[in-house]
């Protein structure tokens, strides 16, 4: 005798070609961020959802806010699917982001071609996280195909500001009181169910010296020499950070990285200005305000050793870590149970050193997990690298796991 789980699996298998086609259509609409002109992708997503009978509420973020943020356009989407009487059960949100870093060089497949080869779909955002636009949408469709009594509801949150921190994506929807779900499953990137992640502080540090002709260096103040001292101090600080060990599986210790350096005007000019952009990853046990104060003090004390240098520090991003909330156990246990049944292997619970916009739900008291289509590790998918790819069988299996989990949570 077939169980509801068998029926869900069979529906997903029968409609899997449609699911892959939906994902291909999404990958073929570029969402490079920057520049971040992502409203066209939201419109296309809404059109495709309408063809399935789903009405997507479109919430454009005001242009002035988007431009001030350094992007061009953001329209976030919510699809609401209520079941039973209001308040009869939990509202489960499923969130995936459509924005993605630019493709870069080195591709052997068209980054927006959505080509399929050897059981894999290639393209920017194929794995992270347009894949979960597809897995979440088709999991809900499978759930509703059962025609069994349900209670509570599902919301699909398709947002476009994960790469810049999420404040104009989920953060904007939550701040506008457009949603307040009881539980959240957010787009995944591994077989694990992730319940915690690192925080991130990003800063821009500008060292102002005095430019001068290289033949008369004594008439200038070399900002690059000051920057060299600062770089040495920043990277030496990593030896301290390595001693701060996290107790969360999958997360090791904090780390500081300088990802961009700009400065100087010509080879025969003493550099009068150097700009550094740094990234400080914070483990869940750290306090973000204390971390920022520590980094600022280190920068200020080091630069003070270079006379004539004027210092500017600007915070770019301050993203708190995701800490597990007790209410997430119902999500963790259901995903682990069905993940093992579908994939045939245990699904571990872990943290990740990445940071995501899931923290914004957690900060508002919404128990959350990260789970969806993806490989065993982020590196396997080439996420944010050339030839990003998604194993289609992983998409199929993740869709089944999410559909089964939703049934457990919402069955009447």
ZAMARGU-4260 file (C-alpha; in steps of 0.2 Angstrom, whole numbers, plus 5000, padded with zeros to 4 digits):
<rodrens>
0) 5000/5000/5000 | 5007/5017/4995 | 5010/5030/5009 | 5008/5049/5006 | 5027/5049/5005
5) 5027/5037/4990 | 5014/5047/4982 | 5024/5063/4984 | 5040/5055/4977 | 5030/5048/4962
10) 5023/5065/4958 | 5040/5073/4958 | 5047/5060/4947 | 5032/5062/4935 | 5035/5081/4934
15) 5054/5082/4935 | 5056/5087/4917 | 5045/5102/4921 | 5055/5106/4936 | 5071/5106/4927
20) 5064/5117/4913 | 5058/5129/4926 | 5076/5130/4933 | 5083/5132/4916 | 5072/5147/4912
25) 5077/5155/4929 | 5096/5152/4925 | 5094/5160/4908 | 5089/5177/4915 | 5106/5185/4922
30) 5106/5192/4940 | 5124/5197/4941 | 5126/5207/4957 | 5134/5219/4955 | 5127/5228/4945
35) 5111/5221/4953 | 5097/5224/4941 | 5087/5210/4947 | 5069/5216/4945 | 5068/5207/4927
40) 5072/5190/4935 | 5058/5193/4948 | 5046/5197/4934 | 5051/5181/4924 | 5049/5171/4940
45) 5032/5178/4943 | 5026/5174/4925 | 5032/5156/4927 | 5024/5154/4944 | 5007/5161/4936
50) 5008/5147/4923 | 5007/5135/4937 | 4993/5144/4945 | 5003/5152/4959 | 5000/5171/4961
55) 5016/5180/4967 | 5015/5196/4977 | 5028/5208/4970 | 5036/5220/4982 | 5048/5232/4974
60) 5061/5240/4985 | 5060/5259/4983 | 5073/5264/4970 | 5082/5277/4981 | 5085/5264/4994
65) 5092/5252/4981 | 5103/5265/4973 | 5110/5270/4990 | 5114/5252/4993 | 5125/5251/4977
70) 5112/5241/4966 | 5100/5245/4952 | 5083/5236/4956 | 5076/5224/4968 | 5059/5216/4968
75) 5055/5203/4981 | 5042/5190/4979 | 5030/5181/4991 | 5018/5167/4986 | 5006/5163/5000
80) 4997/5146/5001 | 4986/5145/5016 | 4978/5128/5022 | 4964/5125/5033 | 4957/5138/5045
85) 4969/5153/5049 | 4980/5149/5064 | 4976/5130/5063 | 4995/5126/5060 | 5012/5133/5057
90) 5016/5144/5042 | 5032/5138/5035 | 5042/5150/5024 | 5054/5143/5010 | 5067/5156/5005
95) 5079/5156/4991 | 5089/5171/4983 | 5090/5175/4965 | 5105/5187/4965 | 5122/5180/4962
100) 5140/5185/4959 | 5145/5189/4941 | 5152/5173/4931 | 5170/5178/4930 | 5182/5169/4918
105) 5186/5151/4914 | 5169/5144/4910 | 5168/5130/4897 | 5149/5131/4897 | 5138/5147/4894
110) 5135/5154/4912 | 5118/5158/4907 | 5114/5144/4895 | 5108/5131/4907 | 5116/5117/4898
115) 5114/5099/4903 | 5128/5087/4902 | 5132/5071/4910 | 5117/5073/4922 | 5122/5090/4928
120) 5115/5107/4924 | 5128/5121/4921 | 5125/5139/4924 | 5128/5154/4936 | 5116/5151/4951
125) 5112/5134/4945 | 5117/5127/4962 | 5116/5143/4973 | 5102/5146/4974 | 5090/5146/4959
130) 5090/5127/4961 | 5079/5130/4977 | 5067/5141/4968 | 5064/5125/4959 | 5065/5113/4973
135) 5054/5123/4985 | 5041/5127/4971 | 5039/5109/4966 | 5039/5102/4984 | 5024/5113/4987
140) 5015/5108/4971 | 5018/5090/4976 | 5011/5093/4993 | 4995/5100/4986 | 4994/5086/4973
145) 4990/5074/4988 | 4973/5083/4990 | 4974/5078/5008 | 4968/5089/5023 | 4982/5102/5028
150) 4983/5115/5041 | 4994/5131/5042 | 5002/5137/5026 | 5017/5139/5016 | 5025/5155/5009
155) 5038/5155/4995 | 5050/5170/4998 | 5060/5173/4983 | 5072/5188/4986 | 5086/5197/4978
160) 5099/5203/4991 | 5109/5189/4998 | 5126/5194/4990 | 5125/5211/4998 | 5119/5205/5015
165) 5100/5203/5014 | 5094/5219/5021 | 5084/5223/5006 | 5079/5205/5003 | 5072/5196/5018
170) 5077/5210/5029 | 5066/5222/5020 | 5051/5210/5019 | 5052/5207/5038 | 5055/5225/5042
175) 5039/5230/5032 | 5029/5217/5042 | 5025/5209/5025 | 5028/5192/5033 | 5031/5183/5050
180) 5032/5164/5047 | 5033/5152/5061 | 5047/5141/5053 | 5059/5144/5039 | 5068/5132/5027
185) 5081/5142/5017 | 5091/5138/5001 | 5104/5125/5004 | 5121/5120/4997 | 5125/5104/5004
190) 5118/5087/5010 | 5119/5093/5028 | 5105/5102/5037 | 5113/5118/5043 | 5108/5126/5059
195) 5121/5139/5062 | 5133/5150/5052 | 5147/5163/5054 | 5144/5181/5055 | 5154/5194/5045
200) 5161/5211/5047 | 5167/5220/5031 | 5176/5236/5032 | 5184/5249/5020 | 5200/5256/5027
205) 5208/5272/5018 | 5225/5278/5022 | 5228/5296/5016 | 5247/5301/5014 | 5254/5314/5003
210) 5259/5310/4985 | 5275/5316/4978 | 5287/5313/4964 | 5297/5297/4967 | 5313/5307/4964
215) 5309/5317/4980 | 5301/5304/4991 | 5306/5315/5007 | 5293/5327/5001 | 5278/5315/5002
220) 5271/5303/5015 | 5270/5285/5008 | 5252/5278/5011 | 5258/5261/5004 | 5271/5259/5017
225) 5259/5262/5030 | 5247/5250/5022 | 5261/5237/5022 | 5263/5239/5041 | 5244/5237/5043
230) 5243/5222/5032 | 5257/5214/5042 | 5247/5217/5059 | 5230/5212/5052 | 5237/5195/5046
235) 5247/5192/5062 | 5231/5194/5071 | 5225/5178/5063 | 5237/5169/5074 | 5226/5175/5089
240) 5210/5171/5080 | 5215/5153/5077 | 5215/5150/5096 | 5197/5155/5097 | 5188/5138/5093
245) 5170/5136/5090 | 5160/5122/5098 | 5148/5121/5082 | 5152/5107/5071 | 5157/5113/5054
250) 5164/5129/5060 | 5182/5131/5066 | 5188/5148/5071 | 5187/5166/5066 | 5197/5173/5051
255) 5202/5190/5044 | 5205/5192/5026 | 5210/5207/5015 | 5201/5205/4999 | 5205/5221/4989
260) 5218/5234/4988 | 5218/5250/4978 | 5231/5264/4978 | 5244/5274/4970 | 5243/5284/4953
265) 5259/5279/4944 | 5275/5270/4945 | 5285/5286/4948 | 5274/5293/4961 | 5275/5290/4980
270) 5257/5283/4984 | 5246/5296/4992 | 5231/5285/4995 | 5228/5267/4998 | 5211/5258/5001
275) 5210/5241/5009 | 5194/5231/5010 | 5194/5218/5023 | 5182/5203/5029 | 5182/5197/5047
280) 5172/5181/5049 | 5164/5179/5066 | 5160/5162/5074 | 5143/5161/5083 | 5151/5162/5100
285) 5157/5180/5096 | 5149/5196/5100 | 5148/5207/5084 | 5150/5224/5093 | 5166/5217/5102
290) 5173/5211/5086 | 5171/5227/5077 | 5179/5237/5092 | 5194/5225/5092 | 5197/5227/5073
295) 5195/5246/5074 | 5207/5247/5089 | 5220/5236/5080 | 5219/5247/5064 | 5220/5263/5073
300) 5235/5258/5084 | 5245/5251/5070 | 5242/5266/5058 | 5246/5278/5073 | 5264/5271/5071
305) 5265/5280/5053 | 5267/5298/5056 | 5258/5309/5043 | 5244/5296/5039 | 5226/5301/5040
310) 5215/5286/5043 | 5196/5283/5038 | 5187/5267/5043 | 5170/5263/5035 | 5159/5248/5040
315) 5152/5240/5024 | 5143/5225/5031 | 5139/5219/5049 | 5130/5202/5048 | 5127/5193/5064
320) 5129/5174/5065 | 5115/5162/5064 | 5112/5154/5081 | 5100/5139/5083 | 5083/5142/5090
325) 5075/5128/5100 | 5060/5128/5089 | 5070/5122/5074 | 5071/5104/5080 | 5055/5099/5071
330) 5063/5105/5055 | 5080/5096/5059 | 5072/5080/5063 | 5060/5079/5049 | 5074/5083/5036
335) 5086/5071/5044 | 5073/5057/5044 | 5067/5060/5026 | 5085/5064/5019 | 5091/5047/5025
340) 5076/5038/5017 | 5078/5047/5000 | 5097/5048/4999 | 5100/5032/5008 | 5113/5040/5020
345) 5113/5049/5036 | 5110/5068/5035 | 5121/5077/5048 | 5117/5093/5057 | 5131/5106/5056
350) 5136/5124/5055 | 5144/5133/5040 | 5158/5146/5040 | 5148/5155/5026 | 5136/5169/5031
355) 5118/5170/5024 | 5103/5181/5025 | 5095/5167/5035 | 5101/5176/5051 | 5088/5190/5048
360) 5074/5177/5051 | 5083/5171/5066 | 5085/5188/5073 | 5067/5190/5073 | 5064/5174/5082
365) 5060/5163/5067 | 5067/5145/5070 | 5077/5141/5054 | 5087/5128/5045 | 5097/5129/5028
370) 5093/5114/5017 | 5090/5112/4999 | 5097/5106/4982 | 5116/5105/4982 | 5131/5093/4983
375) 5140/5086/4998 | 5151/5102/4999 | 5150/5119/4991 | 5166/5116/4982 | 5159/5102/4972
380) 5146/5113/4964 | 5159/5127/4959 | 5147/5139/4967 | 5154/5157/4964 | 5167/5149/4952
385) 5168/5145/4934 | 5156/5130/4928 | 5144/5131/4943 | 5134/5115/4942 | 5120/5106/4949
390) 5118/5087/4949 | 5100/5084/4943 | 5098/5069/4954 | 5102/5080/4969 | 5088/5092/4964
395) 5076/5078/4962 | 5080/5070/4979 | 5080/5087/4989 | 5063/5091/4982 | 5057/5075/4989
400) 5064/5078/5006 | 5057/5096/5007 | 5040/5089/5001 | 5040/5075/5014 | 5045/5088/5027
405) 5031/5100/5023 | 5018/5086/5024 | 5024/5081/5041 | 5023/5099/5047 | 5006/5103/5039
410) 4996/5087/5039 | 4979/5089/5047
</rodrens>
